[in-house]
Amino acid sequence: MLRLNDLHVTFNVGTPTEVRALRGVNLDISPGEFVTVIGSNGAGKSTLLSAIVGAVRPSRGTIKLGAQDITDWPASKRAADVGRVFQEPRLGTCGSLSIEENLALAAKRGRRRGFSTALSGGRQFADKLARLGLGLEDRMSTPIGLLSGGQRQAVSLLMATLLPMKILVLDEHTAALDPAAAAKVLSLSAEIADADGLTVLMVTHSMGDALALGTRTILMDRGVVALDVSGEERRKLDIPALLQLFGKATGRVVDSDQMMLT
Ligand SMILES: Nc1ncnc2c1ncn2[C@@H]1O[C@H](COP(=O)(O)OP(=O)(O)OP(=O)(O)O)[C@@H](O)[C@H]1O
């Protein structure tokens, strides 16, 4: 269980450029839930994920993962428990290293030096790559920098999910891809999450994707969770109905999926 309690993040405290990016987020995510996160630009979605991975420090509130209070843990200490795929394919991988070498690095994530892992490489990595259905198992010595954005992001996804973890964080991880590659990486994300029973928090700018994937959708607005839908209520929702709920929750009128972008 991930539990965020009254989480506040303020940037540039006490300066004229102070921004209260999170203003009291309360959120419980149970094991196996796949939560999609939507909201307008600047609503606090990325800041929420950054606080969970430990890249930004909350000014108030707590973050608990299972029984542990991880609020003050640095990102490096959370790495074994929290997997992350970034928006930009280059960020999660090392372009000059081969696919196999990147996977070997991922197999050591959050483990102490010299600490052996169950994954030793070779055949095991090939089997994992085959799961992507992109033929990359036959190109394991190819430098990852030579792959297309979609292929590279698929490998990033595999790297983030290689070891057991408590939560996987996807921060608009298909936004930099062309539509076909984005659709492929999204469906792989859903397949891997389903097969491995992962707990996932995924930020997206597409309301369609937010409703089509996962088990629960939250709407961030001005630094808080303004809407939280799951179960039967969510199954019945389409984009117009979600826009209506968005309007009710925020007091602002939006009339298309694209409005979420502005
Ligand atoms: N490192 C930072 N320093 C100062 N302000 C920041 C920083 N990161 C984010 N902010 C500000 O915090 C607010 C929330 O930003 P955040 O990136 O979390 O929003 P978002 O919902 O992810 O937006 P988008 O959809 O545009 O990515 C914005 O006003 C943003 O300008």
The ligand as a MOL file (V3000), in Angstrom:
LIG
                    3D

  0  0  0     0  0            999 V3000
M  V30 BEGIN CTAB
M  V30 COUNTS 31 33 0 0 0
M  V30 BEGIN ATOM
M  V30 1 N 11.5730 22.3580 -10.1870 0
M  V30 2 C 10.6120 23.2820 -10.1480 0
M  V30 3 N 10.8700 24.5400 -9.7430 0
M  V30 4 C 9.8970 25.4670 -9.6850 0
M  V30 5 N 8.6060 25.2460 -10.0400 0
M  V30 6 C 8.3030 24.0180 -10.4580 0
M  V30 7 C 9.2800 22.9690 -10.5410 0
M  V30 8 N 8.6600 21.8460 -11.0040 0
M  V30 9 C 7.3650 22.1710 -11.2030 0
M  V30 10 N 7.1510 23.4670 -10.8680 0
M  V30 11 C 5.8640 24.1590 -10.9150 0
M  V30 12 O 4.9550 23.4130 -10.1170 0
M  V30 13 C 3.6570 23.3870 -10.7110 0
M  V30 14 C 3.2370 21.9580 -10.9710 0
M  V30 15 O 4.0720 21.4470 -12.0040 0
M  V30 16 P 4.0000 19.9350 -12.5190 0
M  V30 17 O 5.1060 19.7620 -13.5060 0
M  V30 18 O 3.9130 19.0310 -11.3770 0
M  V30 19 O 2.5970 19.9530 -13.2650 0
M  V30 20 P 1.9900 18.8800 -14.2760 0
M  V30 21 O 0.5880 18.6520 -13.8420 0
M  V30 22 O 2.8820 17.6920 -14.3630 0
M  V30 23 O 2.0110 19.7120 -15.6110 0
M  V30 24 P 2.2740 19.2490 -17.1270 0
M  V30 25 O 1.0420 18.5250 -17.5470 0
M  V30 26 O 2.4240 20.5440 -17.8250 0
M  V30 27 O 3.5040 18.4090 -17.1660 0
M  V30 28 C 3.7570 24.2340 -11.9840 0
M  V30 29 O 3.3450 25.5450 -11.6920 0
M  V30 30 C 5.2550 24.2080 -12.2980 0
M  V30 31 O 5.6450 25.3600 -13.0010 0
M  V30 END ATOM
M  V30 BEGIN BOND
M  V30 1 1 1 2
M  V30 2 1 2 3
M  V30 3 2 2 7
M  V30 4 2 3 4
M  V30 5 1 4 5
M  V30 6 2 5 6
M  V30 7 1 6 7
M  V30 8 1 6 10
M  V30 9 1 7 8
M  V30 10 2 8 9
M  V30 11 1 9 10
M  V30 12 1 10 11
M  V30 13 1 11 12
M  V30 14 1 11 30
M  V30 15 1 12 13
M  V30 16 1 13 14
M  V30 17 1 13 28
M  V30 18 1 14 15
M  V30 19 1 15 16
M  V30 20 2 16 17
M  V30 21 1 16 18
M  V30 22 1 16 19
M  V30 23 1 19 20
M  V30 24 2 20 21
M  V30 25 1 20 22
M  V30 26 1 20 23
M  V30 27 1 23 24
M  V30 28 2 24 25
M  V30 29 1 24 26
M  V30 30 1 24 27
M  V30 31 1 28 29
M  V30 32 1 28 30
M  V30 33 1 30 31
M  V30 END BOND
M  V30 END CTAB
M  END
